[in-house]
Amino acid sequence: MELHALGDDARIDLLVVGGGVTGAGVALDAASRGLRTVLVEARDLAFGTSRWSSKLVHGGLRYLASGQLKVARESAVERNVLMTRTAPHLIRALPQLVPLIPGLLRPGQAALIRTGFHAGDALRLTAGTPGALLPRVRRIDADRTRRLVPGVRTDGLRGALVAHDGQLVDDARLVVALARTAAQYGASVLTRVRAERVTGTSARLVDTLSGRELAVRAGAVVNATGVWAGEVDTSIRLRPSRGTHLLVDAAALGHPTAALTVPVPGSTSRFVFALPQQLGRVAIGLTDEDAPGPVPDEPQPTEAELAFLLDTVNAALATALTRADVRGAYAGLRPLIDTGDGSTADISREHAVLENPDGVITVVGGKLTTYRRMAQDAVDTAVRLRGLPARACWTARLPLIGAPGHRDSRPLPTGAGPAGPVPASLLARHGGAAHEVLAAGELAPIAEGLDVTRAEVAHAVRHEGALDAADVLDRRTRIGLVAEDAERARKAVEEIVAECLGGGWEG
């Protein structure tokens, strides 16, 4: 729905500011409860932190080590919801492998990691996640270790400890699925619309493309702008932390099928992960660095962070990676609540829902895995404080578009397309909504060496709200993570976007 159409409907129960995973989650939660909901995003869906994650849906193992039991338990519960009901089509079980190599682990550290893994497995059990979905912790031998991560160091290799966690095919795709599902429940999702003069019951909305403005009133306003929360609510104090990843070709590690997990020297709870990704890449991350000052639109990794990641992961590799192996890099800012002194790595990842003197309700902190609980708490607060006529939350049982059980999802096995075989990569990114993609265009790759199809680009414009090539390259697909890939695909993407824009967003 465009801004001018919104002006014809004076009744807004909930205005959501921010189109990341939390804002999209709030919009879905509110709309599915029967509230007239409007989400505004100044740029594009998943423009901020939500697209810069490790793409892990994890059970909070790290938080056990630092005593954050509530966060760890919540993470395990929300992981179970995502993997069994909300978005199982976007998530796979990922083995996380800690190699047992002389010198890599300190004395006694292997036993400590094993204990932590078993504690994480206990969380899995209490959350109700079956072992068939996330296998139990085990130790494997050297041969099996090399099969999972062929690039691992083999001198003195005594096998590995293995635990399993969830991995999203793409974090930005989760946000788009949330926004589309919210729209199906009646929410208005408006990108390129900036919220100004925000109060607890009103805002001025500005269309950044046309300049048109519209004053709106709402029963409640939720600020879900992440690291930009302080710009909407000046009473909020955040301490952003930068998490950096670098990207290398999967071939450099022998095309691993498990995450290589390497302890950070001197830490008992931090690791560097080499995570297999789509498009033939491995993401190596991540850092946890203070990021004071103005919040940039796109945070930039530092050379020191890239060197740290390479040095740490190389301790477990047979052939060391160099700076020349780095194909791309990205950084995101965690919206941590400022609790005073100390390292950002020690700040709790627990979220908070706060009301400022003007009545704006801000949801902040947390992490991608717990977005649904954050959204529920934010809407519960708005309902309680403003007396909104909402039904009870049921998002823990609500499948997103593409998930089994969603009204528009259709099973479509590889090879079942009307025009020939359906790429497995397309099914991984769209699940039961792949039939929409097949109807949108050709299955030919957008560029040589990339498994993104021309149909996916057309679908991004017609159904997912993409308005330009950057939306497609950087958020509806992740081609833009490697600059040379983006340049190879840009011309074809621009042509398809131009062809499709006349049709608008069909939702």
Buried (B, 14 or more C-beta within 10 A) or exposed (E): BBBEEBEEEEEBBBBBBBBBBBBBBBBBBBBBBBBBBBBBBBBBBBBBBBBBBBBBBBBBBBBBBBEBEEBBBBBBBBBBBBBBBBBBBBBBBBBBBBBBBEEBBEEEEBEBBBEBBEBBBEBBBEBEBEEEBBBEBBBBEBEBBBEBBBBBBEEEBEBBBBBBBBBBBBBBBBBBBBBBBBBBBEBBBBBBBBBEEBBBBBBBBBBEEEEBEBEBEBBBBBBBBBBBBBEBBEEBEBBBBBBBBBBBBBEBBBBBBBBBBBBBEEEEBBBBBBBBBBBBBBBBBBBBBEBEEEBEEEBEBBEEBBEBBBEBBBBBBBEEBEEEBBBBBBBBBBBBBEEEEEEBBEBBBBBBBBBBEBBBBBBBBBBBBBBBBBBBBBBBBBBEBBEBEBEEBEBBEBBBBBBEEBEEBEEBEEEBBEEEEBBEBBBBBBBBBBBBBBEBBBBEBBBEEBBBBBBBBBBBBBBBBBBBBBBBBBBBBBBBBBEEBBEBBBEBBBEBBEEBBEEEBEB
